[in-house]
Amino acid sequence: MNTVNARRPFVYLCIAGVLALGSAVITGLTPPPAPPSTATQEAPPPAPAAGCEQQKVDSLRPEGPLPPPGQMPPGSTMDTILKRDRLIAGVDQGKYRLGFRNPTNGELEGSDIDVVKMIAQAIFGDPNKVQYVVLNIADRAQAAADGRVDVVVNSFTVTCERQKLVEFSTAYVAAAQKILVPTASGVTDVKQLAGQRVCTSRGSTTEVVLRKPEYNLDVVTYPNLPDCVLDLQRGRVAAVSSDDIILAGLAAQDPQTRVVGGALDEARYAVGMNKSQPDLVRFVNAVLEKGRDDGSLLASNQKWMGQQLQVVPRPAEAAYRD
C-alpha cells in the first residue's frame, strides 16, 4: 500500500529535468495546513537552550529477540499496527536516493524507504504494507507527537529539542552538513559565500547552523529542499546546504553541481516515534540491530549513496540509556 498525502504539490528533480508529480489523499488523516510555497526570510527558529546538546539522551534497548512477523505481543503498539493491516510512515518524496518517487514506476524508493520496509517486514512479513504520509521538514516531530504517523523516517536528525516532542530510535546513519554549489562557481568553502544567499529546508537543523553569525549568510528557506535546487539552477541563490547524504542525491541529478567544503555540523538520522509508545521504540531498535548485524543497512547505503560519496556512511552504532 503506497498511498501518499497530497497536502501540497511537490517538485521532483531528475537527470532529464524537472517533473511535476501529483499524489493521492490518505483517508482517515487530517493534515495540517500547507505552508506557503514561496521562499521566506522570516525570523529564524529559536536557538537551542544552553547546554541542550549535553541533555540529548540515548534510546531504549530492545527487549529480547524480535517476535515472528504476524505474531506481535497482544496489546502492544505493534499488535495495534498489525490489526490495522498497515504501518503509517511519515517520509519525504523529494530527496533523491533517500526518499523519492521513482518517475518510471511511481514507487517511493531510497535508503529511508528501505528502513520503513524493514520495520513493515518485521511486523507483517510484508515490506509493502505501508501507508506513506509525505511530511514537510518542519512537520516531522509534530506528526509523530500527534499520532498522525506511527514512525517518521525522513532524514530526521536527533536533537535534544526534538526529543522533547518525540522518542527516537538509535541512529541508523551518520551524516555531515556541507554545501552544494555550481561546479563553475569555483566555491570550495562556505567562507567564500559571506553576504550571499544560501538556501536550505525550513525548520531543519541545517538552518540553525547557517544562521550562525560567523558565516554571515543571507539564509533563504523553503518547505522542501528541491525548491532550493531550482533557485540554485536559476541563479537566485549561491549555494544549497544540507547533509552530504542528501546533497549527494541532488548532485547526481545535476552534474553541473558538486558537494564541497568541510563539515559545518554532524547529524545522526533516527526513526521518530510517539513518546507514549516505548514498546514500539524498543521494537524498531531491534529491527535496526538486525539490520546492522546482517548487513542490510550498509547494503542499502551502498546501493543509494555509493556512486556519489567517496566514503559510504556506515550504520551508526547503537547507544542505549537502559
C-alpha positions, 0 to 999 in steps of 0.5 A, spaced: 500 500 500 503 506 497 498 511 498 501 518 499 498 525 502 497 530 497 497 536 502 501 540 497 504 539 490 511 537 490 517 538 485 521 532 483 528 533 480 531 528 475 537 527 470 532 529 464 529 535 468 524 537 472 517 533 473 511 535 476 508 529 480 501 529 483 499 524 489 493 521 492 489 523 499 490 518 505 483 517 508 482 517 515 488 523 516 487 530 517 493 534 515 495 540 517 495 546 513 500 547 507 505 552 508 506 557 503 510 555 497 514 561 496 521 562 499 521 566 506 526 570 510 522 570 516 525 570 523 529 564 524 527 558 529 529 559 536 536 557 538 537 551 542 537 552 550 544 552 553 547 546 554 541 542 550 546 538 546 549 535 553 541 533 555 540 529 548 539 522 551 540 515 548 534 510 546 531 504 549 534 497 548 530 492 545 527 487 549 529 480 547 529 477 540 524 480 535 517 476 535 515 472 528 512 477 523 504 476 524 505 474 531 506 481 535 505 481 543 497 482 544 496 489 546 502 492 544 503 498 539 505 493 534 499 488 535 495 495 534 499 496 527 498 489 525 490 489 526 490 495 522 493 491 516 498 497 515 504 501 518 503 509 517 510 512 515 511 519 515 517 520 509 519 525 504 518 524 496 523 529 494 530 527 496 533 523 491 536 516 493 533 517 500 526 518 499 523 519 492 518 517 487 521 513 482 518 517 475 518 510 471 514 506 476 511 511 481 514 507 487 517 511 493 524 508 493 531 510 497 535 508 503 529 511 508 524 507 504 528 501 505 528 502 513 520 503 513 520 496 509 524 493 514 520 495 520 513 493 515 517 486 514 518 485 521 511 486 523 507 483 517 512 479 513 510 484 508 515 490 506 509 493 502 504 494 507 505 501 508 501 507 508 506 513 506 504 520 509 509 525 505 511 530 511 514 537 510 521 538 514 518 542 519 512 537 520 516 531 522 516 531 530 509 534 530 506 528 526 509 523 530 507 527 537 500 527 534 499 520 532 498 522 525 504 517 523 506 511 527 514 512 525 517 518 521 523 516 517 525 522 513 532 524 514 530 526 521 536 528 525 536 527 533 536 533 537 535 534 544 529 539 542 526 534 538 526 529 543 522 533 547 516 532 542 518 525 540 522 518 542 527 516 537 530 510 535 538 509 535 541 512 529 541 508 523 546 513 519 551 518 520 551 524 516 555 531 515 552 538 513 556 541 507 554 545 501 552 544 494 554 549 489 555 550 481 561 546 479 563 553 475 562 557 481 569 555 483 566 555 491 570 550 495 568 553 502 562 556 505 567 562 507 567 564 500 559 565 500 559 571 506 553 576 504 550 571 499 544 567 499 544 560 501 538 556 501 536 550 505 529 546 508 525 550 513 525 548 520 531 543 519 537 543 523 541 545 517 538 552 518 540 553 525 547 552 523 547 557 517 544 562 521 550 562 525 553 569 525 560 567 523 558 565 516 554 571 515 549 568 510 543 571 507 539 564 509 533 563 504 528 557 506 523 553 503 518 547 505 522 542 501 529 542 499 528 541 491 525 548 491 532 550 493 535 546 487 531 550 482 533 557 485 540 554 485 539 552 477 536 559 476 541 563 479 537 566 485 541 563 490 549 561 491 549 555 494 544 549 497 546 546 504 544 540 507 547 533 509 552 530 504 547 524 504 542 528 501 546 533 497 549 527 494 542 525 491 541 532 488 548 532 485 547 526 481 541 529 478 545 535 476 552 534 474 553 541 473 553 541 481 558 538 486 558 537 494 564 541 497 567 544 503 568 541 510 563 539 515 559 545 518 555 540 523 554 532 524 547 529 524 545 522 526 538 520 522 533 516 527 526 513 526 521 518 530 516 515 534 510 517 539 513 518 546 507 514 549 509 508 545 516 505 548 514 498 546 514 500 539 521 504 540 524 498 543 521 494 537 524 498 531 531 498 535 531 491 534 529 491 527 535 496 526 540 491 530 538 486 525 539 490 520 546 492 522 548 485 524 546 482 517 548 487 513 542 490 510 543 497 512 550 498 509 547 494 503 542 499 502 547 505 503 551 502 498 546 501 493 543 509 494 549 513 496 555 509 493 556 512 486 556 519 489 560 519 496 567 517 496 566 514 503 559 510 504 556 512 511 556 506 515 550 504 520 551 508 526 552 504 532 547 503 537 547 507 544 542 505 549 540 509 556 537 502 559 
